[in-house]
């Protein structure tokens, strides 16, 4: 005798006010679409800087000046060709764009999945590994970690180009980076305590 499949639970009908409140989550959709547009701007900015770097490597003075203006590099003598410092600052700027782009992806994909609607990516070969267990707490920790990485890149760029900054700016950026680091540690520790609390109550 063939086994009968269990009946799927009926969709619960919400009252009008709860249904309206629950449907209001879709108001976030334009925000995520806007972040996708911002991602496109970052992609365009990345390629513009990369093209300038390649053109400067082949001797273009116009591209070299665009790079120097973009990274805020200043020296007493005119710069007529790429040097190691300029290349390093430009590469760090490109890495910075990539890390911010990764942050945008985490916010767009993780935020939509957590707060708006399921993406139904189960079984998809390109499903992000971290999306399997994403929730508001995990998303906060991942975003905090990403922000620390971005802050580290900015701080490294500042130290490499330290001659163009005052001591006050250097100290302020270092203090801000340490604040980001302590905030991420505090968030991770709080989430750990909250995760252990329900387990200890049973």
PENORWO-V454620 format. One record per residue. N is the residue number from 0. OMEGA is omega as a letter, one per 30 degrees, with the letter a starting at -180 (* if undefined). Layout:
BEGIN
n: <N;N>
omega: <OMEGA;OMEGA>
END
This chain:
BEGIN
n: <0;1;2;3;4;5;6;7;8;9;10;11;12;13;14;15;16;17;18;19;20;21;22;23;24;25;26;27;28;29;30;31;32;33;34;35;36;37;38;39;40;41;42;43;44;45;46;47;48;49;50;51;52;53;54;55;56;57;58;59;60;61;62;63;64;65;66;67;68;69;70;71;72;73;74;75;76;77;78;79;80;81;82;83;84;85;86;87;88;89;90;91;92;93;94;95;96;97;98;99;100;101;102;103;104;105;106;107;108;109;110;111;112;113;114;115;116;117;118;119;120;121;122;123;124;125;126;127;128;129;130;131;132;133;134;135;136;137;138;139;140;141;142;143;144;145;146;147;148;149;150;151;152;153;154;155;156;157;158;159;160;161;162;163;164;165;166;167;168;169;170;171;172;173;174;175;176;177;178;179;180;181;182;183;184;185;186;187;188;189;190;191;192;193;194;195;196;197;198;199;200;201>
omega: <a;l;l;l;l;a;l;a;a;l;a;l;a;l;a;a;l;l;l;a;a;a;a;l;a;l;l;a;l;l;l;l;l;l;l;l;l;l;l;l;l;l;l;l;l;a;l;l;l;l;l;l;l;l;l;l;l;l;l;l;l;l;l;l;l;l;a;l;a;a;l;a;a;l;a;a;l;l;a;l;a;l;a;a;l;l;a;a;l;l;l;l;l;l;l;l;l;a;l;l;l;l;l;l;l;l;a;a;a;l;l;a;a;a;a;a;l;l;l;l;a;l;l;a;a;l;l;a;a;a;a;a;a;l;a;a;l;a;l;a;a;l;l;l;l;l;l;l;l;l;l;l;l;a;l;l;a;a;l;a;a;a;a;a;l;l;l;l;a;l;a;a;l;l;l;l;l;l;l;a;l;l;l;l;l;l;l;a;l;l;l;l;a;l;a;a;l;a;a;a;l;*>
END
